[in-house]
């Protein structure tokens, strides 16, 4: 019955479109409900694609079954065909009496929590407690794996959040030869997989496959052009006895141990050691085998090993490149995670437990309000209003802060600033902080004041203009102070301004001086007293 299947698929597509429209029209407040809605819509879109493919295959009718059924209905007796199909339906239900019938009207209807809504529980199991329904990243396990790598510095979790996507020195101390180990390969793979999975869980409606394909294309282009950060082609040393590295060049290099020694004494003391003797014998054996097998075996073994090494390097570089791109996409969640970790570090265990209880209480209340139905929306809104008769500011959890904290910070004191357009700041802390904010600085610049650092604690426009005029006037006086000064010279050749010279001469008139200074012995006392 191809036509019945065609009708069923068409009805299913219409029901799916209607269900998606009903859910898109809603805008849940809680992030949990938003994720639940997005995942449901994503599931509906996937089902639309599958059903559309089946419907297209029916319309193509490659086997001709649909054409035959249409001909049978249109050419013969319609009642005969009708009773024939009815008999087939009765025979099917006689053989399968307990076969459930799918009701499309109820299949995609939005269910309330009391009616067996299971998608919410699925969303609950998608995220850890640290991720908080996709708000933050949870890299604690990956941080421990990073600390277990060879040659890394011990970083705190906050430092790791800032640098987990940087794989080049000096931020990443791991050298290129150490990156080819299985431990590092598995670590980078787990990191990239976590970021991909996090994107799929938090953004189910985005075309992530296209984004991942774009990242792969960018990596292929960068690898071909030898521009992948930290993985540029290096000049390799050729020759059977060439060391892997020459060290810093300041000490003595041992070819057998492939190690650098700082001075000659340490180098000579290590020669009788078991490790050096074992490395020397192994090196001689390798050279002998190479000579016996011939140059063709050498080249073939080297080419095979280098090909495997290049493939491994490419795989590691691809994972690092993918991690960097995905971390850039999740920059907002990364910043929020860092702020959340800093906030939790300043909290006690009791405060953290209270935060978790408040989160679960909010989730439970949202579910209860949803189960109450649309008829009781007004009652639930009135009961959900926060009791805040003192109009206290709200804390990070949306609840009023304690009254003692309100009084401690002086949040009840109002500070008005005329320069900011008579904006009122609550509390001394906010008032002191606003002098360095853009609103206050912009107000001063509108008044023609450029040096804003000297106008702290000044909120009146008139006071600010007077102070600025005085500053400008003083600068002009200081600028012209050095011009037109008359210099005077005494008998000993000491040069001084005219004002200082006359003041010093006037001192000769004071009776306490027994005799005038030596430099003014030739001055006329009478004339000097006349000047005074």
Secondary structure as a PSIPRED ss2 file (coil, helix, strand):
# PSIPRED VFORMAT (PSIPRED V4.0)

   1 X C   1.000  0.000  0.000
   2 X H   0.000  1.000  0.000
   3 X H   0.000  1.000  0.000
   4 X H   0.000  1.000  0.000
   5 X H   0.000  1.000  0.000
   6 X H   0.000  1.000  0.000
   7 X H   0.000  1.000  0.000
   8 X H   0.000  1.000  0.000
   9 X H   0.000  1.000  0.000
  10 X H   0.000  1.000  0.000
  11 X H   0.000  1.000  0.000
  12 X H   0.000  1.000  0.000
  13 X H   0.000  1.000  0.000
  14 X H   0.000  1.000  0.000
  15 X H   0.000  1.000  0.000
  16 X H   0.000  1.000  0.000
  17 X H   0.000  1.000  0.000
  18 X H   0.000  1.000  0.000
  19 X H   0.000  1.000  0.000
  20 X H   0.000  1.000  0.000
  21 X H   0.000  1.000  0.000
  22 X H   0.000  1.000  0.000
  23 X H   0.000  1.000  0.000
  24 X H   0.000  1.000  0.000
  25 X C   1.000  0.000  0.000
  26 X C   1.000  0.000  0.000
  27 X C   1.000  0.000  0.000
  28 X C   1.000  0.000  0.000
  29 X C   1.000  0.000  0.000
  30 X C   1.000  0.000  0.000
  31 X H   0.000  1.000  0.000
  32 X H   0.000  1.000  0.000
  33 X H   0.000  1.000  0.000
  34 X H   0.000  1.000  0.000
  35 X H   0.000  1.000  0.000
  36 X H   0.000  1.000  0.000
  37 X H   0.000  1.000  0.000
  38 X H   0.000  1.000  0.000
  39 X H   0.000  1.000  0.000
  40 X H   0.000  1.000  0.000
  41 X H   0.000  1.000  0.000
  42 X H   0.000  1.000  0.000
  43 X H   0.000  1.000  0.000
  44 X H   0.000  1.000  0.000
  45 X H   0.000  1.000  0.000
  46 X H   0.000  1.000  0.000
  47 X H   0.000  1.000  0.000
  48 X H   0.000  1.000  0.000
  49 X H   0.000  1.000  0.000
  50 X H   0.000  1.000  0.000
  51 X H   0.000  1.000  0.000
  52 X H   0.000  1.000  0.000
  53 X H   0.000  1.000  0.000
  54 X H   0.000  1.000  0.000
  55 X H   0.000  1.000  0.000
  56 X H   0.000  1.000  0.000
  57 X H   0.000  1.000  0.000
  58 X H   0.000  1.000  0.000
  59 X H   0.000  1.000  0.000
  60 X H   0.000  1.000  0.000
  61 X C   1.000  0.000  0.000
  62 X C   1.000  0.000  0.000
  63 X C   1.000  0.000  0.000
  64 X C   1.000  0.000  0.000
  65 X H   0.000  1.000  0.000
  66 X H   0.000  1.000  0.000
  67 X H   0.000  1.000  0.000
  68 X H   0.000  1.000  0.000
  69 X H   0.000  1.000  0.000
  70 X H   0.000  1.000  0.000
  71 X H   0.000  1.000  0.000
  72 X H   0.000  1.000  0.000
  73 X H   0.000  1.000  0.000
  74 X H   0.000  1.000  0.000
  75 X H   0.000  1.000  0.000
  76 X C   1.000  0.000  0.000
  77 X C   1.000  0.000  0.000
  78 X H   0.000  1.000  0.000
  79 X H   0.000  1.000  0.000
  80 X H   0.000  1.000  0.000
  81 X H   0.000  1.000  0.000
  82 X H   0.000  1.000  0.000
  83 X H   0.000  1.000  0.000
  84 X H   0.000  1.000  0.000
  85 X H   0.000  1.000  0.000
  86 X H   0.000  1.000  0.000
  87 X H   0.000  1.000  0.000
  88 X H   0.000  1.000  0.000
  89 X H   0.000  1.000  0.000
  90 X H   0.000  1.000  0.000
  91 X H   0.000  1.000  0.000
  92 X H   0.000  1.000  0.000
  93 X H   0.000  1.000  0.000
  94 X H   0.000  1.000  0.000
  95 X H   0.000  1.000  0.000
  96 X C   1.000  0.000  0.000
  97 X C   1.000  0.000  0.000
  98 X C   1.000  0.000  0.000
  99 X C   1.000  0.000  0.000
 100 X C   1.000  0.000  0.000
 101 X C   1.000  0.000  0.000
 102 X C   1.000  0.000  0.000
 103 X C   1.000  0.000  0.000
 104 X H   0.000  1.000  0.000
 105 X H   0.000  1.000  0.000
 106 X H   0.000  1.000  0.000
 107 X H   0.000  1.000  0.000
 108 X C   1.000  0.000  0.000
 109 X C   1.000  0.000  0.000
 110 X C   1.000  0.000  0.000
 111 X C   1.000  0.000  0.000
 112 X C   1.000  0.000  0.000
 113 X H   0.000  1.000  0.000
 114 X H   0.000  1.000  0.000
 115 X H   0.000  1.000  0.000
 116 X C   1.000  0.000  0.000
 117 X C   1.000  0.000  0.000
 118 X C   1.000  0.000  0.000
 119 X H   0.000  1.000  0.000
 120 X H   0.000  1.000  0.000
 121 X H   0.000  1.000  0.000
 122 X H   0.000  1.000  0.000
 123 X H   0.000  1.000  0.000
 124 X H   0.000  1.000  0.000
 125 X C   1.000  0.000  0.000
 126 X C   1.000  0.000  0.000
 127 X C   1.000  0.000  0.000
 128 X C   1.000  0.000  0.000
 129 X C   1.000  0.000  0.000
 130 X C   1.000  0.000  0.000
 131 X C   1.000  0.000  0.000
 132 X C   1.000  0.000  0.000
 133 X C   1.000  0.000  0.000
 134 X C   1.000  0.000  0.000
 135 X C   1.000  0.000  0.000
 136 X C   1.000  0.000  0.000
 137 X C   1.000  0.000  0.000
 138 X C   1.000  0.000  0.000
 139 X C   1.000  0.000  0.000
 140 X H   0.000  1.000  0.000
 141 X H   0.000  1.000  0.000
 142 X H   0.000  1.000  0.000
 143 X H   0.000  1.000  0.000
 144 X H   0.000  1.000  0.000
 145 X H   0.000  1.000  0.000
 146 X H   0.000  1.000  0.000
 147 X H   0.000  1.000  0.000
 148 X C   1.000  0.000  0.000
 149 X C   1.000  0.000  0.000
 150 X C   1.000  0.000  0.000
 151 X C   1.000  0.000  0.000
 152 X C   1.000  0.000  0.000
 153 X C   1.000  0.000  0.000
 154 X C   1.000  0.000  0.000
 155 X C   1.000  0.000  0.000
 156 X C   1.000  0.000  0.000
 157 X H   0.000  1.000  0.000
 158 X H   0.000  1.000  0.000
 159 X H   0.000  1.000  0.000
 160 X H   0.000  1.000  0.000
 161 X H   0.000  1.000  0.000
 162 X H   0.000  1.000  0.000
 163 X H   0.000  1.000  0.000
 164 X C   1.000  0.000  0.000
 165 X C   1.000  0.000  0.000
 166 X C   1.000  0.000  0.000
 167 X C   1.000  0.000  0.000
 168 X C   1.000  0.000  0.000
 169 X C   1.000  0.000  0.000
 170 X C   1.000  0.000  0.000
 171 X C   1.000  0.000  0.000
 172 X C   1.000  0.000  0.000
 173 X C   1.000  0.000  0.000
 174 X C   1.000  0.000  0.000
 175 X C   1.000  0.000  0.000
 176 X C   1.000  0.000  0.000
 177 X H   0.000  1.000  0.000
 178 X H   0.000  1.000  0.000
 179 X H   0.000  1.000  0.000
 180 X H   0.000  1.000  0.000
 181 X C   1.000  0.000  0.000
 182 X H   0.000  1.000  0.000
 183 X H   0.000  1.000  0.000
 184 X H   0.000  1.000  0.000
 185 X H   0.000  1.000  0.000
 186 X H   0.000  1.000  0.000
 187 X H   0.000  1.000  0.000
 188 X H   0.000  1.000  0.000
 189 X H   0.000  1.000  0.000
 190 X H   0.000  1.000  0.000
 191 X H   0.000  1.000  0.000
 192 X H   0.000  1.000  0.000
 193 X H   0.000  1.000  0.000
 194 X H   0.000  1.000  0.000
 195 X H   0.000  1.000  0.000
 196 X H   0.000  1.000  0.000
 197 X H   0.000  1.000  0.000
 198 X H   0.000  1.000  0.000
 199 X H   0.000  1.000  0.000
 200 X H   0.000  1.000  0.000
 201 X H   0.000  1.000  0.000
 202 X H   0.000  1.000  0.000
 203 X C   1.000  0.000  0.000
 204 X C   1.000  0.000  0.000
 205 X C   1.000  0.000  0.000
 206 X C   1.000  0.000  0.000
 207 X C   1.000  0.000  0.000
 208 X H   0.000  1.000  0.000
 209 X H   0.000  1.000  0.000
 210 X H   0.000  1.000  0.000
 211 X H   0.000  1.000  0.000
 212 X H   0.000  1.000  0.000
 213 X H   0.000  1.000  0.000
 214 X H   0.000  1.000  0.000
 215 X H   0.000  1.000  0.000
 216 X H   0.000  1.000  0.000
 217 X H   0.000  1.000  0.000
 218 X H   0.000  1.000  0.000
 219 X H   0.000  1.000  0.000
 220 X H   0.000  1.000  0.000
 221 X H   0.000  1.000  0.000
 222 X H   0.000  1.000  0.000
 223 X H   0.000  1.000  0.000
 224 X H   0.000  1.000  0.000
 225 X C   1.000  0.000  0.000
 226 X C   1.000  0.000  0.000
 227 X C   1.000  0.000  0.000
 228 X C   1.000  0.000  0.000
 229 X C   1.000  0.000  0.000
 230 X C   1.000  0.000  0.000
 231 X C   1.000  0.000  0.000
 232 X C   1.000  0.000  0.000
 233 X C   1.000  0.000  0.000
 234 X C   1.000  0.000  0.000
 235 X C   1.000  0.000  0.000
 236 X C   1.000  0.000  0.000
 237 X C   1.000  0.000  0.000
 238 X C   1.000  0.000  0.000
 239 X C   1.000  0.000  0.000
 240 X C   1.000  0.000  0.000
 241 X C   1.000  0.000  0.000
 242 X C   1.000  0.000  0.000
 243 X C   1.000  0.000  0.000
 244 X C   1.000  0.000  0.000
 245 X C   1.000  0.000  0.000
 246 X C   1.000  0.000  0.000
 247 X C   1.000  0.000  0.000
 248 X C   1.000  0.000  0.000
 249 X C   1.000  0.000  0.000
 250 X C   1.000  0.000  0.000
 251 X C   1.000  0.000  0.000
 252 X E   0.000  0.000  1.000
 253 X E   0.000  0.000  1.000
 254 X E   0.000  0.000  1.000
 255 X C   1.000  0.000  0.000
 256 X C   1.000  0.000  0.000
 257 X C   1.000  0.000  0.000
 258 X C   1.000  0.000  0.000
 259 X E   0.000  0.000  1.000
 260 X E   0.000  0.000  1.000
 261 X E   0.000  0.000  1.000
 262 X C   1.000  0.000  0.000
 263 X C   1.000  0.000  0.000
 264 X H   0.000  1.000  0.000
 265 X H   0.000  1.000  0.000
 266 X H   0.000  1.000  0.000
 267 X H   0.000  1.000  0.000
 268 X H   0.000  1.000  0.000
 269 X H   0.000  1.000  0.000
 270 X H   0.000  1.000  0.000
 271 X H   0.000  1.000  0.000
 272 X C   1.000  0.000  0.000
 273 X C   1.000  0.000  0.000
 274 X H   0.000  1.000  0.000
 275 X H   0.000  1.000  0.000
 276 X H   0.000  1.000  0.000
 277 X H   0.000  1.000  0.000
 278 X H   0.000  1.000  0.000
 279 X H   0.000  1.000  0.000
 280 X H   0.000  1.000  0.000
 281 X H   0.000  1.000  0.000
 282 X H   0.000  1.000  0.000
 283 X H   0.000  1.000  0.000
 284 X H   0.000  1.000  0.000
 285 X H   0.000  1.000  0.000
 286 X H   0.000  1.000  0.000
 287 X H   0.000  1.000  0.000
 288 X H   0.000  1.000  0.000
 289 X H   0.000  1.000  0.000
 290 X H   0.000  1.000  0.000
 291 X H   0.000  1.000  0.000
 292 X H   0.000  1.000  0.000
 293 X H   0.000  1.000  0.000
 294 X C   1.000  0.000  0.000
 295 X H   0.000  1.000  0.000
 296 X H   0.000  1.000  0.000
 297 X H   0.000  1.000  0.000
 298 X H   0.000  1.000  0.000
 299 X H   0.000  1.000  0.000
 300 X H   0.000  1.000  0.000
 301 X H   0.000  1.000  0.000
 302 X H   0.000  1.000  0.000
 303 X H   0.000  1.000  0.000
 304 X H   0.000  1.000  0.000
 305 X H   0.000  1.000  0.000
 306 X H   0.000  1.000  0.000
 307 X H   0.000  1.000  0.000
 308 X H   0.000  1.000  0.000
 309 X H   0.000  1.000  0.000
 310 X H   0.000  1.000  0.000
 311 X H   0.000  1.000  0.000
 312 X H   0.000  1.000  0.000
 313 X H   0.000  1.000  0.000
 314 X H   0.000  1.000  0.000
 315 X H   0.000  1.000  0.000
 316 X H   0.000  1.000  0.000
 317 X H   0.000  1.000  0.000
 318 X H   0.000  1.000  0.000
 319 X H   0.000  1.000  0.000
 320 X H   0.000  1.000  0.000
 321 X H   0.000  1.000  0.000
 322 X H   0.000  1.000  0.000
 323 X H   0.000  1.000  0.000
 324 X H   0.000  1.000  0.000
 325 X H   0.000  1.000  0.000
 326 X H   0.000  1.000  0.000
 327 X H   0.000  1.000  0.000
 328 X H   0.000  1.000  0.000
 329 X H   0.000  1.000  0.000
 330 X C   1.000  0.000  0.000
 331 X H   0.000  1.000  0.000
 332 X H   0.000  1.000  0.000
 333 X H   0.000  1.000  0.000
 334 X H   0.000  1.000  0.000
 335 X H   0.000  1.000  0.000
 336 X H   0.000  1.000  0.000
 337 X H   0.000  1.000  0.000
 338 X H   0.000  1.000  0.000
 339 X H   0.000  1.000  0.000
 340 X H   0.000  1.000  0.000
 341 X H   0.000  1.000  0.000
 342 X H   0.000  1.000  0.000
 343 X H   0.000  1.000  0.000
 344 X H   0.000  1.000  0.000
 345 X H   0.000  1.000  0.000
 346 X C   1.000  0.000  0.000
 347 X C   1.000  0.000  0.000
 348 X C   1.000  0.000  0.000
 349 X H   0.000  1.000  0.000
 350 X H   0.000  1.000  0.000
 351 X H   0.000  1.000  0.000
 352 X H   0.000  1.000  0.000
 353 X H   0.000  1.000  0.000
 354 X H   0.000  1.000  0.000
 355 X H   0.000  1.000  0.000
 356 X H   0.000  1.000  0.000
 357 X H   0.000  1.000  0.000
 358 X H   0.000  1.000  0.000
 359 X H   0.000  1.000  0.000
 360 X H   0.000  1.000  0.000
 361 X H   0.000  1.000  0.000
 362 X H   0.000  1.000  0.000
 363 X H   0.000  1.000  0.000
 364 X H   0.000  1.000  0.000
 365 X H   0.000  1.000  0.000
 366 X H   0.000  1.000  0.000
 367 X H   0.000  1.000  0.000
 368 X H   0.000  1.000  0.000
 369 X H   0.000  1.000  0.000
 370 X H   0.000  1.000  0.000
 371 X H   0.000  1.000  0.000
 372 X C   1.000  0.000  0.000
 373 X C   1.000  0.000  0.000
 374 X C   1.000  0.000  0.000
 375 X C   1.000  0.000  0.000
 376 X C   1.000  0.000  0.000
 377 X H   0.000  1.000  0.000
 378 X H   0.000  1.000  0.000
 379 X H   0.000  1.000  0.000
 380 X H   0.000  1.000  0.000
 381 X H   0.000  1.000  0.000
 382 X H   0.000  1.000  0.000
 383 X H   0.000  1.000  0.000
 384 X C   1.000  0.000  0.000
 385 X C   1.000  0.000  0.000
 386 X C   1.000  0.000  0.000
 387 X C   1.000  0.000  0.000
 388 X C   1.000  0.000  0.000
 389 X C   1.000  0.000  0.000
 390 X C   1.000  0.000  0.000
 391 X C   1.000  0.000  0.000
 392 X C   1.000  0.000  0.000
 393 X C   1.000  0.000  0.000
 394 X E   0.000  0.000  1.000
 395 X C   1.000  0.000  0.000
 396 X C   1.000  0.000  0.000
 397 X C   1.000  0.000  0.000
 398 X C   1.000  0.000  0.000
 399 X C   1.000  0.000  0.000
 400 X E   0.000  0.000  1.000
 401 X C   1.000  0.000  0.000
 402 X C   1.000  0.000  0.000
 403 X H   0.000  1.000  0.000
 404 X H   0.000  1.000  0.000
 405 X H   0.000  1.000  0.000
 406 X H   0.000  1.000  0.000
 407 X H   0.000  1.000  0.000
 408 X H   0.000  1.000  0.000
 409 X C   1.000  0.000  0.000
 410 X C   1.000  0.000  0.000
 411 X C   1.000  0.000  0.000
 412 X C   1.000  0.000  0.000
 413 X C   1.000  0.000  0.000
 414 X E   0.000  0.000  1.000
 415 X E   0.000  0.000  1.000
 416 X E   0.000  0.000  1.000
 417 X E   0.000  0.000  1.000
 418 X C   1.000  0.000  0.000
 419 X C   1.000  0.000  0.000
 420 X C   1.000  0.000  0.000
 421 X C   1.000  0.000  0.000
 422 X C   1.000  0.000  0.000
 423 X E   0.000  0.000  1.000
 424 X E   0.000  0.000  1.000
 425 X E   0.000  0.000  1.000
 426 X E   0.000  0.000  1.000
 427 X C   1.000  0.000  0.000
 428 X H   0.000  1.000  0.000
 429 X H   0.000  1.000  0.000
 430 X H   0.000  1.000  0.000
 431 X H   0.000  1.000  0.000
 432 X H   0.000  1.000  0.000
 433 X H   0.000  1.000  0.000
 434 X H   0.000  1.000  0.000
 435 X H   0.000  1.000  0.000
 436 X H   0.000  1.000  0.000
 437 X C   1.000  0.000  0.000
 438 X H   0.000  1.000  0.000
 439 X H   0.000  1.000  0.000
 440 X H   0.000  1.000  0.000
 441 X H   0.000  1.000  0.000
 442 X H   0.000  1.000  0.000
 443 X H   0.000  1.000  0.000
 444 X H   0.000  1.000  0.000
 445 X H   0.000  1.000  0.000
 446 X H   0.000  1.000  0.000
 447 X C   1.000  0.000  0.000
 448 X C   1.000  0.000  0.000
 449 X C   1.000  0.000  0.000
 450 X C   1.000  0.000  0.000
 451 X C   1.000  0.000  0.000
 452 X H   0.000  1.000  0.000
 453 X H   0.000  1.000  0.000
 454 X H   0.000  1.000  0.000
 455 X C   1.000  0.000  0.000
 456 X C   1.000  0.000  0.000
 457 X C   1.000  0.000  0.000
 458 X C   1.000  0.000  0.000
 459 X C   1.000  0.000  0.000
 460 X C   1.000  0.000  0.000
 461 X H   0.000  1.000  0.000
 462 X H   0.000  1.000  0.000
 463 X H   0.000  1.000  0.000
 464 X H   0.000  1.000  0.000
 465 X H   0.000  1.000  0.000
 466 X H   0.000  1.000  0.000
 467 X H   0.000  1.000  0.000
 468 X H   0.000  1.000  0.000
 469 X H   0.000  1.000  0.000
 470 X H   0.000  1.000  0.000
 471 X H   0.000  1.000  0.000
 472 X H   0.000  1.000  0.000
 473 X H   0.000  1.000  0.000
 474 X H   0.000  1.000  0.000
 475 X H   0.000  1.000  0.000
 476 X H   0.000  1.000  0.000
 477 X H   0.000  1.000  0.000
 478 X H   0.000  1.000  0.000
 479 X H   0.000  1.000  0.000
 480 X H   0.000  1.000  0.000
 481 X C   1.000  0.000  0.000
 482 X C   1.000  0.000  0.000
 483 X C   1.000  0.000  0.000
 484 X C   1.000  0.000  0.000
 485 X C   1.000  0.000  0.000
 486 X C   1.000  0.000  0.000
 487 X E   0.000  0.000  1.000
 488 X E   0.000  0.000  1.000
 489 X E   0.000  0.000  1.000
 490 X C   1.000  0.000  0.000
 491 X C   1.000  0.000  0.000
 492 X C   1.000  0.000  0.000
 493 X C   1.000  0.000  0.000
 494 X C   1.000  0.000  0.000
 495 X E   0.000  0.000  1.000
 496 X E   0.000  0.000  1.000
 497 X E   0.000  0.000  1.000
 498 X H   0.000  1.000  0.000
 499 X H   0.000  1.000  0.000
 500 X H   0.000  1.000  0.000
 501 X H   0.000  1.000  0.000
 502 X H   0.000  1.000  0.000
 503 X H   0.000  1.000  0.000
 504 X H   0.000  1.000  0.000
 505 X H   0.000  1.000  0.000
 506 X H   0.000  1.000  0.000
 507 X H   0.000  1.000  0.000
 508 X H   0.000  1.000  0.000
 509 X H   0.000  1.000  0.000
 510 X C   1.000  0.000  0.000
 511 X C   1.000  0.000  0.000
 512 X C   1.000  0.000  0.000
 513 X C   1.000  0.000  0.000
 514 X C   1.000  0.000  0.000
 515 X C   1.000  0.000  0.000
 516 X C   1.000  0.000  0.000
 517 X C   1.000  0.000  0.000
 518 X H   0.000  1.000  0.000
 519 X H   0.000  1.000  0.000
 520 X H   0.000  1.000  0.000
 521 X C   1.000  0.000  0.000
 522 X C   1.000  0.000  0.000
 523 X C   1.000  0.000  0.000
 524 X C   1.000  0.000  0.000
 525 X H   0.000  1.000  0.000
 526 X H   0.000  1.000  0.000
 527 X H   0.000  1.000  0.000
 528 X H   0.000  1.000  0.000
 529 X H   0.000  1.000  0.000
 530 X H   0.000  1.000  0.000
 531 X H   0.000  1.000  0.000
 532 X C   1.000  0.000  0.000
